[in-house]
Amino acid sequence: MTTMNTKAQVSLPSDSEVEVTRDFRAPRTLVWQAHTDPKLARRWLVGYPGWSMTVCEMDARPGGKYRWRWRSDEDGVEFGFLGEFKEVDKPALLSHYQYYDPGNFDSAMPLDNPCKIRNSFIETDGITTLTTRMDFGSKEARDAAVSTGMTDGMEVNYEGLDRIFAEQQGK
Amino acid sequence: MKPSERLDATFAALADPTRRAILARLALGEASVAELAAPFDMSQPAISKHLKVLEQAGLISRGQDAQRRPRKIEGGPMQEAVAWLEEYRQFWERRYEALDTLLGQLQAKPPKSKRKRH
């Protein structure tokens, strides 16, 4: 019997990598679309309470660029990620190189130490298993990203998040 | 030790079934080396070696009784190790819950077809 991983699972496949796996009750074409259509992507690329997504541009073709940016509701400080798509094999495999943008990169693409991200979409009986493997290049970079990269300088406010989700679900 | 070194020591100490069994036993309460060695087909020095790894990782410490020198569990590093990945997991989980909502909405929406009746 197939059981669904309805909660994200995190593992450390190597010293420089992190892998996140999660099942979704949807065909993979739709999960793919949510990862490649900027209008859809900005509706779920949340997770930074108190920060609003201001830029979500994506050109999901091999060599195509993307740009994500968030702004602090409190003081207007911005940060984001820039990246370049590598493998775009719809709807099975999406890989890209990602660079952290501390807020002053504008549109110039940095060249050093990207995080190499590989998303695989596998569909079984209408359930899509999404596996995201992130290679940070070194153990130090990985540990720093896992420890602070995602919440660096940000106040984690779970109550705020609950409110956002409640609103999204129309409750 | 730096936080990352402490995590390494914790994960290394936990990467052994005997040491995990020792921790499971100590979670129930203090125990002497002889008591800890009893369930294992292992010499006391072999057990002491495992205890040393656990002690260096800060996962266990020695109790008050100077005679028995009981070992006891220290929860701090373990909690830290769990919390480290858990926070990151929750970050993704929050995003994926939002993605669940989006996927639900996309599937509930009737297809934009001219043949579709209102």
Interface residues (C-beta under 8 A of the other chain):
Chain A: K7 A8 Q9 V10 L12 V18 V20 R22 F24 R25 A26 L30 V31 Q33 A34 L40 R43 W44 L45 V46 G47 E140 D143 V146 S147 M150 T151 V156 L161 I164 F165 Q168 Q169
Chain B: P3 S4 L7 W84 L85 E87 Y88 R89 F91 W92 E93 R94 R95 Y96 E97 A98 L99 D100 T101 L102 L103 G104 L106 Q107
